[in-house]
């Protein structure tokens, strides 16, 4: 029994301190250079041309949407300015009435 315990202890000791641990995870190179992937010409010239045209169309579309949002923002800002002017008048009127009843704040 002692021999089995000593033998198992020796095997565990060898596995624990060996360079080639059978239970260790293999080393995996996780350094992926994205520049190599995107710089290589993996697509045809025809596809690249199509891709550029598609990007140009999307950029034009985005510019159009940006202009429309800007117009909507300006219109809503005008409405907000009207609302704020009315609010300022009502607030001034409220403070005036409050001071006439309760005196100066």
N, CA, C and O atoms as CSV, one atom per row, in Angstrom:
chain,resi,resn,atom,element,x,y,z
A,1,UNK,N,N,0.814,-1.187,0.000
A,1,UNK,CA,C,0.000,0.000,0.000
A,1,UNK,C,C,0.863,1.258,0.000
A,1,UNK,O,O,0.550,2.247,-0.663
A,2,UNK,N,N,1.975,1.198,0.771
A,2,UNK,CA,C,2.875,2.348,0.803
A,2,UNK,C,C,3.458,2.618,-0.575
A,2,UNK,O,O,3.632,3.770,-0.971
A,3,UNK,N,N,3.763,1.531,-1.312
A,3,UNK,CA,C,4.351,1.704,-2.634
A,3,UNK,C,C,3.370,2.400,-3.578
A,3,UNK,O,O,3.778,3.240,-4.380
A,4,UNK,N,N,2.100,2.065,-3.494
A,4,UNK,CA,C,1.095,2.699,-4.361
A,4,UNK,C,C,0.959,4.179,-4.012
A,4,UNK,O,O,0.872,5.020,-4.907
A,5,UNK,N,N,0.941,4.495,-2.744
A,5,UNK,CA,C,0.842,5.894,-2.320
A,5,UNK,C,C,2.078,6.665,-2.753
A,5,UNK,O,O,1.959,7.780,-3.261
A,6,UNK,N,N,3.265,6.094,-2.562
A,6,UNK,CA,C,4.494,6.761,-2.988
A,6,UNK,C,C,4.543,6.915,-4.508
A,6,UNK,O,O,4.959,7.956,-5.015
A,7,UNK,N,N,4.118,5.877,-5.233
A,7,UNK,CA,C,4.108,5.952,-6.691
A,7,UNK,C,C,3.128,7.026,-7.181
A,7,UNK,O,O,3.458,7.799,-8.081
A,8,UNK,N,N,1.935,7.078,-6.596
A,8,UNK,CA,C,0.969,8.112,-7.004
A,8,UNK,C,C,1.487,9.504,-6.633
A,8,UNK,O,O,1.314,10.454,-7.396
A,9,UNK,N,N,2.121,9.625,-5.465
A,9,UNK,CA,C,2.701,10.911,-5.073
A,9,UNK,C,C,3.803,11.321,-6.048
A,9,UNK,O,O,3.895,12.493,-6.415
A,10,UNK,N,N,4.635,10.378,-6.468
A,10,UNK,CA,C,5.701,10.653,-7.422
A,10,UNK,C,C,5.125,11.079,-8.777
A,10,UNK,O,O,5.637,12.012,-9.396
A,11,UNK,N,N,4.079,10.414,-9.237
A,11,UNK,CA,C,3.458,10.772,-10.525
A,11,UNK,C,C,2.859,12.177,-10.451
A,11,UNK,O,O,3.030,12.978,-11.370
A,12,UNK,N,N,2.164,12.469,-9.368
A,12,UNK,CA,C,1.585,13.815,-9.207
A,12,UNK,C,C,2.695,14.855,-9.147
A,12,UNK,O,O,2.571,15.924,-9.745
A,13,UNK,N,N,3.774,14.558,-8.435
A,13,UNK,CA,C,4.900,15.480,-8.331
A,13,UNK,C,C,5.526,15.727,-9.703
A,13,UNK,O,O,5.865,16.864,-10.030
A,14,UNK,N,N,5.679,14.686,-10.498
A,14,UNK,CA,C,6.266,14.818,-11.833
A,14,UNK,C,C,5.355,15.647,-12.723
A,14,UNK,O,O,5.835,16.522,-13.444
A,15,UNK,N,N,4.051,15.393,-12.689
A,15,UNK,CA,C,3.112,16.179,-13.494
A,15,UNK,C,C,3.089,17.642,-13.066
A,15,UNK,O,O,2.996,18.539,-13.903
A,16,UNK,N,N,3.174,17.874,-11.778
A,16,UNK,CA,C,3.079,19.245,-11.272
A,16,UNK,C,C,4.287,20.077,-11.670
A,16,UNK,O,O,4.146,21.263,-11.967
A,17,UNK,N,N,5.467,19.481,-11.681
A,17,UNK,CA,C,6.674,20.258,-11.944
A,17,UNK,C,C,7.296,20.005,-13.316
A,17,UNK,O,O,8.404,20.470,-13.583
A,18,UNK,N,N,6.618,19.292,-14.167
A,18,UNK,CA,C,7.187,19.050,-15.492
A,18,UNK,C,C,6.843,20.208,-16.420
A,18,UNK,O,O,5.833,20.888,-16.239
A,19,UNK,N,N,7.694,20.418,-17.411
A,19,UNK,CA,C,7.452,21.477,-18.394
A,19,UNK,C,C,6.327,21.095,-19.341
A,19,UNK,O,O,5.577,21.959,-19.793
A,20,UNK,N,N,6.204,19.837,-19.637
A,20,UNK,CA,C,5.163,19.361,-20.542
A,20,UNK,C,C,4.019,18.776,-19.725
A,20,UNK,O,O,3.805,17.564,-19.705
A,21,UNK,N,N,3.308,19.639,-19.071
A,21,UNK,CA,C,2.193,19.196,-18.241
A,21,UNK,C,C,1.066,18.703,-19.148
A,21,UNK,O,O,0.573,19.468,-19.977
A,22,UNK,N,N,0.655,17.465,-19.010
A,22,UNK,CA,C,-0.393,16.957,-19.902
A,22,UNK,C,C,-1.751,17.610,-19.660
A,22,UNK,O,O,-2.631,17.538,-20.518
A,23,UNK,N,N,-1.929,18.234,-18.519
A,23,UNK,CA,C,-3.210,18.854,-18.200
A,23,UNK,C,C,-3.227,20.359,-18.437
A,23,UNK,O,O,-4.234,21.021,-18.184
A,24,UNK,N,N,-2.126,20.890,-18.915
A,24,UNK,CA,C,-2.083,22.342,-19.128
A,24,UNK,C,C,-2.793,22.699,-20.430
A,24,UNK,O,O,-2.885,21.892,-21.355
A,25,UNK,N,N,-3.290,23.934,-20.472
A,25,UNK,CA,C,-3.950,24.426,-21.680
A,25,UNK,C,C,-2.888,24.721,-22.732
A,25,UNK,O,O,-1.821,25.239,-22.405
A,26,UNK,N,N,-3.167,24.401,-23.977
A,26,UNK,CA,C,-2.188,24.730,-25.019
A,26,UNK,C,C,-2.116,26.240,-25.215
A,26,UNK,O,O,-3.106,26.948,-25.031
A,27,UNK,N,N,-0.956,26.717,-25.584
A,27,UNK,CA,C,-0.789,28.146,-25.821
A,27,UNK,C,C,-1.356,28.485,-27.188
A,27,UNK,O,O,-1.019,27.857,-28.193
A,28,UNK,N,N,-2.217,29.484,-27.207
A,28,UNK,CA,C,-2.858,29.907,-28.446
A,28,UNK,C,C,-2.458,31.349,-28.704
A,28,UNK,O,O,-2.562,32.196,-27.817
A,29,UNK,N,N,-2.008,31.622,-29.902
A,29,UNK,CA,C,-1.635,32.979,-30.266
A,29,UNK,C,C,-2.910,33.763,-30.553
A,29,UNK,O,O,-3.587,33.517,-31.551
A,30,UNK,N,N,-3.228,34.697,-29.682
A,30,UNK,CA,C,-4.463,35.475,-29.837
A,30,UNK,C,C,-4.209,36.841,-30.446
A,30,UNK,O,O,-5.125,37.662,-30.512
A,31,UNK,N,N,-3.010,37.102,-30.884
A,31,UNK,CA,C,-2.713,38.388,-31.517
A,31,UNK,C,C,-3.180,38.348,-32.962
A,31,UNK,O,O,-2.575,37.691,-33.810
A,32,UNK,N,N,-4.259,39.055,-33.226
A,32,UNK,CA,C,-4.806,39.106,-34.580
A,32,UNK,C,C,-4.596,40.517,-35.091
A,32,UNK,O,O,-5.105,41.480,-34.518
A,33,UNK,N,N,-3.860,40.629,-36.148
A,33,UNK,CA,C,-3.594,41.939,-36.732
A,33,UNK,C,C,-4.702,42.245,-37.733
A,33,UNK,O,O,-4.747,41.667,-38.819
A,34,UNK,N,N,-5.597,43.164,-37.356
A,34,UNK,CA,C,-6.734,43.491,-38.211
A,34,UNK,C,C,-6.290,44.227,-39.472
A,34,UNK,O,O,-6.983,44.182,-40.489
A,35,UNK,N,N,-5.155,44.896,-39.417
A,35,UNK,CA,C,-4.684,45.608,-40.606
A,35,UNK,C,C,-4.370,44.639,-41.738
A,35,UNK,O,O,-4.619,44.939,-42.906
A,36,UNK,N,N,-3.831,43.495,-41.396
A,36,UNK,CA,C,-3.546,42.502,-42.430
A,36,UNK,C,C,-4.828,42.005,-43.080
A,36,UNK,O,O,-4.856,41.708,-44.274
A,37,UNK,N,N,-5.872,41.918,-42.298
A,37,UNK,CA,C,-7.131,41.412,-42.835
A,37,UNK,C,C,-7.745,42.422,-43.792
A,37,UNK,O,O,-8.180,42.055,-44.883
A,38,UNK,N,N,-7.786,43.705,-43.390
A,38,UNK,CA,C,-8.474,44.700,-44.197
A,38,UNK,C,C,-7.611,45.254,-45.328
A,38,UNK,O,O,-8.145,45.762,-46.314
A,39,UNK,N,N,-6.311,45.166,-45.203
A,39,UNK,CA,C,-5.448,45.693,-46.253
A,39,UNK,C,C,-5.300,44.739,-47.427
A,39,UNK,O,O,-4.958,45.157,-48.533
A,40,UNK,N,N,-5.551,43.495,-47.195
A,40,UNK,CA,C,-5.355,42.542,-48.282
A,40,UNK,C,C,-6.497,42.661,-49.285
A,40,UNK,O,O,-7.638,42.946,-48.922
A,41,UNK,N,N,-6.168,42.438,-50.532
A,41,UNK,CA,C,-7.169,42.507,-51.594
A,41,UNK,C,C,-7.853,41.152,-51.720
A,41,UNK,O,O,-7.503,40.336,-52.572
A,42,UNK,N,N,-8.821,40.936,-50.864
A,42,UNK,CA,C,-9.526,39.658,-50.931
A,42,UNK,C,C,-10.772,39.760,-51.794
A,42,UNK,O,O,-11.386,38.744,-52.118
A,43,UNK,N,N,-11.158,40.995,-52.176
A,43,UNK,CA,C,-12.330,41.176,-53.022
A,43,UNK,C,C,-11.900,41.656,-54.403
A,43,UNK,O,O,-10.823,42.225,-54.577
A,44,UNK,N,N,-12.755,41.416,-55.360
A,44,UNK,CA,C,-12.444,41.826,-56.728
A,44,UNK,C,C,-12.614,43.330,-56.875
A,44,UNK,O,O,-13.233,43.983,-56.035
A,45,UNK,N,N,-12.061,43.865,-57.947
A,45,UNK,CA,C,-12.191,45.299,-58.216
A,45,UNK,C,C,-13.644,45.683,-58.436
A,45,UNK,O,O,-14.074,46.771,-58.052
A,46,UNK,N,N,-14.389,44.790,-59.051
A,46,UNK,CA,C,-15.810,45.063,-59.300
A,46,UNK,C,C,-16.574,45.197,-57.982
A,46,UNK,O,O,-17.404,46.091,-57.818
A,47,UNK,N,N,-16.280,44.297,-57.052
A,47,UNK,CA,C,-16.942,44.380,-55.749
A,47,UNK,C,C,-16.515,45.638,-55.012
A,47,UNK,O,O,-17.350,46.309,-54.405
A,48,UNK,N,N,-15.230,45.970,-55.053
A,48,UNK,CA,C,-14.752,47.189,-54.388
A,48,UNK,C,C,-15.426,48.424,-54.963
A,48,UNK,O,O,-15.773,49.344,-54.223
A,49,UNK,N,N,-15.614,48.453,-56.284
A,49,UNK,CA,C,-16.298,49.575,-56.925
A,49,UNK,C,C,-17.752,49.648,-56.446
A,49,UNK,O,O,-18.251,50.721,-56.110
A,50,UNK,N,N,-18.417,48.500,-56.421
A,50,UNK,CA,C,-19.800,48.444,-55.938
A,50,UNK,C,C,-19.881,48.911,-54.486
A,50,UNK,O,O,-20.787,49.656,-54.114
A,51,UNK,N,N,-18.940,48.472,-53.683
A,51,UNK,CA,C,-18.910,48.838,-52.269
A,51,UNK,C,C,-18.727,50.348,-52.102
A,51,UNK,O,O,-19.391,50.958,-51.264
A,52,UNK,N,N,-17.850,50.948,-52.875
A,52,UNK,CA,C,-17.642,52.398,-52.814
A,52,UNK,C,C,-18.898,53.156,-53.238
A,52,UNK,O,O,-19.262,54.158,-52.622
A,53,UNK,N,N,-19.561,52.672,-54.299
A,53,UNK,CA,C,-20.805,53.311,-54.743
A,53,UNK,C,C,-21.882,53.217,-53.665
A,53,UNK,O,O,-22.622,54.169,-53.418
A,54,UNK,N,N,-21.951,52.061,-53.037
A,54,UNK,CA,C,-22.928,51.874,-51.972
A,54,UNK,C,C,-22.630,52.811,-50.800
A,54,UNK,O,O,-23.550,53.399,-50.233
A,55,UNK,N,N,-21.377,52.953,-50.439
A,55,UNK,CA,C,-20.999,53.880,-49.371
A,55,UNK,C,C,-21.354,55.312,-49.732
A,55,UNK,O,O,-21.828,56.069,-48.886
A,56,UNK,N,N,-21.129,55.681,-50.969
A,56,UNK,CA,C,-21.454,57.035,-51.414
A,56,UNK,C,C,-22.965,57.275,-51.329
A,56,UNK,O,O,-23.402,58.335,-50.881
A,57,UNK,N,N,-23.762,56.287,-51.759
A,57,UNK,CA,C,-25.218,56.420,-51.671
A,57,UNK,C,C,-25.664,56.578,-50.221
A,57,UNK,O,O,-26.518,57.409,-49.911
A,58,UNK,N,N,-25.083,55.782,-49.345
A,58,UNK,CA,C,-25.452,55.874,-47.934
A,58,UNK,C,C,-25.032,57.216,-47.351
A,58,UNK,O,O,-25.761,57.792,-46.544
A,59,UNK,N,N,-23.882,57.713,-47.740
A,59,UNK,CA,C,-23.446,59.019,-47.239
A,59,UNK,C,C,-24.387,60.120,-47.702
A,59,UNK,O,O,-24.707,61.029,-46.937
A,60,UNK,N,N,-24.836,60.041,-48.969
A,60,UNK,CA,C,-25.807,61.018,-49.458
A,60,UNK,C,C,-27.115,60.909,-48.680
A,60,UNK,O,O,-27.726,61.915,-48.320
A,61,UNK,N,N,-27.529,59.677,-48.429
A,61,UNK,CA,C,-28.755,59.466,-47.659
A,61,UNK,C,C,-28.616,60.041,-46.246
A,61,UNK,O,O,-29.526,60.702,-45.745
A,62,UNK,N,N,-27.487,59.786,-45.619
A,62,UNK,CA,C,-27.265,60.297,-44.265
A,62,UNK,C,C,-27.212,61.820,-44.238
A,62,UNK,O,O,-27.692,62.438,-43.289
A,63,UNK,N,N,-26.639,62.425,-45.262
A,63,UNK,CA,C,-26.622,63.888,-45.335
A,63,UNK,C,C,-28.038,64.433,-45.472
A,63,UNK,O,O,-28.383,65.436,-44.847
A,64,UNK,N,N,-28.861,63.773,-46.291
A,64,UNK,CA,C,-30.254,64.193,-46.453
A,64,UNK,C,C,-31.002,64.087,-45.124
A,64,UNK,O,O,-31.719,65.008,-44.733
A,65,UNK,N,N,-30.831,62.966,-44.440
A,65,UNK,CA,C,-31.489,62.771,-43.145
A,65,UNK,C,C,-31.009,63.813,-42.145
A,65,UNK,O,O,-31.807,64.338,-41.369
A,66,UNK,N,N,-29.729,64.116,-42.153
A,66,UNK,CA,C,-29.177,65.129,-41.246
A,66,UNK,C,C,-29.810,66.489,-41.511
A,66,UNK,O,O,-30.132,67.216,-40.571
A,67,UNK,N,N,-29.991,66.842,-42.790
A,67,UNK,CA,C,-30.635,68.117,-43.127
A,67,UNK,C,C,-32.078,68.145,-42.638
A,67,UNK,O,O,-32.537,69.148,-42.093
A,68,UNK,N,N,-32.794,67.031,-42.836
A,68,UNK,CA,C,-34.191,66.969,-42.389
A,68,UNK,C,C,-34.291,67.090,-40.870
A,68,UNK,O,O,-35.167,67.787,-40.357
A,69,UNK,N,N,-33.400,66.417,-40.156
A,69,UNK,CA,C,-33.402,66.520,-38.696
A,69,UNK,C,C,-33.069,67.941,-38.261
A,69,UNK,O,O,-33.637,68.441,-37.290
A,70,UNK,N,N,-32.168,68.584,-38.958
A,70,UNK,CA,C,-31.817,69.966,-38.628
A,70,UNK,C,C,-33.022,70.875,-38.835
A,70,UNK,O,O,-33.289,71.750,-38.011
A,71,UNK,N,N,-33.761,70.672,-39.946
A,71,UNK,CA,C,-34.969,71.471,-40.187
A,71,UNK,C,C,-36.012,71.230,-39.102
A,71,UNK,O,O,-36.625,72.174,-38.603
A,72,UNK,N,N,-36.213,69.969,-38.739
A,72,UNK,CA,C,-37.167,69.660,-37.670
A,72,UNK,C,C,-36.737,70.289,-36.350
A,72,UNK,O,O,-37.568,70.803,-35.601
A,73,UNK,N,N,-35.453,70.247,-36.072
A,73,UNK,CA,C,-34.948,70.841,-34.834
A,73,UNK,C,C,-35.193,72.348,-34.823
A,73,UNK,O,O,-35.628,72.903,-33.814
A,74,UNK,N,N,-34.914,73.006,-35.949
A,74,UNK,CA,C,-35.123,74.453,-36.005
A,74,UNK,C,C,-36.596,74.804,-35.831
A,74,UNK,O,O,-36.924,75.765,-35.136
A,75,UNK,N,N,-37.493,74.031,-36.458
A,75,UNK,CA,C,-38.922,74.281,-36.296
A,75,UNK,C,C,-39.359,74.051,-34.855
A,75,UNK,O,O,-40.120,74.844,-34.299
A,76,UNK,N,N,-38.882,72.976,-34.255
A,76,UNK,CA,C,-39.256,72.708,-32.864
A,76,UNK,C,C,-38.665,73.761,-31.935
A,76,UNK,O,O,-39.263,74.096,-30.913
A,77,UNK,N,N,-37.503,74.278,-32.283
A,77,UNK,CA,C,-36.900,75.335,-31.469
A,77,UNK,C,C,-37.752,76.598,-31.529
A,77,UNK,O,O,-37.906,77.295,-30.526
A,78,UNK,N,N,-38.311,76.897,-32.716
A,78,UNK,CA,C,-39.201,78.055,-32.836
A,78,UNK,C,C,-40.428,77.864,-31.958
A,78,UNK,O,O,-40.864,78.795,-31.281
A,79,UNK,N,N,-40.989,76.650,-31.970
A,79,UNK,CA,C,-42.147,76.359,-31.118
A,79,UNK,C,C,-41.768,76.476,-29.645
A,79,UNK,O,O,-42.539,76.998,-28.840
A,80,UNK,N,N,-40.593,75.994,-29.300
A,80,UNK,CA,C,-40.140,76.085,-27.915
A,80,UNK,C,C,-39.960,77.546,-27.509
A,80,UNK,O,O,-40.306,77.929,-26.391
A,81,UNK,N,N,-39.425,78.357,-28.408
A,81,UNK,CA,C,-39.253,79.781,-28.102
A,81,UNK,C,C,-40.597,80.442,-27.841
A,81,UNK,O,O,-40.718,81.247,-26.918
A,82,UNK,N,N,-41.624,80.110,-28.650
A,82,UNK,CA,C,-42.969,80.651,-28.419
A,82,UNK,C,C,-43.491,80.202,-27.059
A,82,UNK,O,O,-44.033,81.002,-26.296
A,83,UNK,N,N,-43.323,78.921,-26.765
A,83,UNK,CA,C,-43.776,78.390,-25.481
A,83,UNK,C,C,-43.055,79.075,-24.330
A,83,UNK,O,O,-43.678,79.435,-23.332
A,84,UNK,N,N,-41.751,79.258,-24.464
A,84,UNK,CA,C,-40.982,79.869,-23.387
A,84,UNK,C,C,-41.387,81.323,-23.178
A,84,UNK,O,O,-41.464,81.780,-22.037
A,85,UNK,N,N,-41.647,82.057,-24.257
A,85,UNK,CA,C,-42.097,83.445,-24.115
A,85,UNK,C,C,-43.420,83.496,-23.362
A,85,UNK,O,O,-43.598,84.321,-22.466
A,86,UNK,N,N,-44.349,82.609,-23.726
A,86,UNK,CA,C,-45.646,82.561,-23.035
A,86,UNK,C,C,-45.456,82.169,-21.575
A,86,UNK,O,O,-46.089,82.735,-20.684
A,87,UNK,N,N,-44.578,81.196,-21.338
A,87,UNK,CA,C,-44.298,80.769,-19.967
A,87,UNK,C,C,-43.700,81.912,-19.153
A,87,UNK,O,O,-44.078,82.110,-17.999
A,88,UNK,N,N,-42.778,82.662,-19.736
A,88,UNK,CA,C,-42.151,83.787,-19.033
A,88,UNK,C,C,-43.195,84.848,-18.694
A,88,UNK,O,O,-43.153,85.430,-17.610
A,89,UNK,N,N,-44.140,85.106,-19.617
A,89,UNK,CA,C,-45.206,86.072,-19.337
A,89,UNK,C,C,-46.081,85.590,-18.184
A,89,UNK,O,O,-46.403,86.359,-17.278
A,90,UNK,N,N,-46.464,84.313,-18.221
A,90,UNK,CA,C,-47.312,83.771,-17.160
A,90,UNK,C,C,-46.584,83.765,-15.822
A,90,UNK,O,O,-47.187,84.037,-14.784
A,91,UNK,N,N,-45.293,83.457,-15.843
A,91,UNK,CA,C,-44.516,83.462,-14.604
A,91,UNK,C,C,-44.431,84.865,-14.025
A,91,UNK,O,O,-44.589,85.049,-12.818
A,92,UNK,N,N,-44.183,85.859,-14.878
A,92,UNK,CA,C,-44.119,87.251,-14.411
A,92,UNK,C,C,-45.466,87.682,-13.856
A,92,UNK,O,O,-45.526,88.361,-12.831
A,93,UNK,N,N,-46.555,87.293,-14.527
A,93,UNK,CA,C,-47.893,87.624,-14.055
A,93,UNK,C,C,-48.172,86.951,-12.711
A,93,UNK,O,O,-48.751,87.568,-11.818
A,94,UNK,N,N,-47.762,85.686,-12.564
A,94,UNK,CA,C,-47.949,84.965,-11.305
A,94,UNK,C,C,-47.183,85.636,-10.166
A,94,UNK,O,O,-47.727,85.829,-9.079
A,95,UNK,N,N,-45.936,85.987,-10.412
A,95,UNK,CA,C,-45.125,86.632,-9.371
A,95,UNK,C,C,-45.739,87.974,-8.991
A,95,UNK,O,O,-45.768,88.334,-7.815
A,96,UNK,N,N,-46.226,88.708,-9.975
A,96,UNK,CA,C,-46.865,90.002,-9.713
A,96,UNK,C,C,-48.098,89.812,-8.834
A,96,UNK,O,O,-48.278,90.538,-7.857
A,97,UNK,N,N,-48.951,88.837,-9.174
A,97,UNK,CA,C,-50.142,88.561,-8.364
A,97,UNK,C,C,-49.766,88.051,-6.981
A,97,UNK,O,O,-50.398,88.418,-5.991
A,98,UNK,N,N,-48.738,87.203,-6.905
A,98,UNK,CA,C,-48.292,86.664,-5.623
A,98,UNK,C,C,-47.808,87.776,-4.703
A,98,UNK,O,O,-48.132,87.804,-3.515
A,99,UNK,N,N,-47.023,88.698,-5.274
A,99,UNK,CA,C,-46.496,89.806,-4.475
A,99,UNK,C,C,-47.607,90.761,-4.057
A,99,UNK,O,O,-47.541,91.357,-2.982
A,100,UNK,N,N,-48.639,90.911,-4.906
A,100,UNK,CA,C,-49.744,91.794,-4.520
A,100,UNK,C,C,-50.529,91.200,-3.358
A,100,UNK,O,O,-51.097,91.935,-2.550
A,101,UNK,N,N,-50.565,89.862,-3.270
A,101,UNK,CA,C,-51.295,89.225,-2.171
A,101,UNK,C,C,-50.407,89.087,-0.940
A,101,UNK,O,O,-50.829,89.457,0.155
A,102,UNK,N,N,-49.208,88.574,-1.085
A,102,UNK,CA,C,-48.358,88.216,0.047
A,102,UNK,C,C,-47.227,89.209,0.304
A,102,UNK,O,O,-46.510,89.085,1.297
A,103,UNK,N,N,-47.074,90.127,-0.523
A,103,UNK,CA,C,-45.969,91.062,-0.361
A,103,UNK,C,C,-44.752,90.564,-1.112
A,103,UNK,O,O,-44.776,89.509,-1.745
A,104,UNK,N,N,-43.690,91.343,-1.029
A,104,UNK,CA,C,-42.486,90.996,-1.785
A,104,UNK,C,C,-41.820,89.757,-1.202
A,104,UNK,O,O,-41.817,89.546,0.010
A,105,UNK,N,N,-41.262,88.952,-2.081
A,105,UNK,CA,C,-40.631,87.687,-1.660
A,105,UNK,C,C,-39.344,87.953,-0.924
A,105,UNK,O,O,-38.673,87.015,-0.495
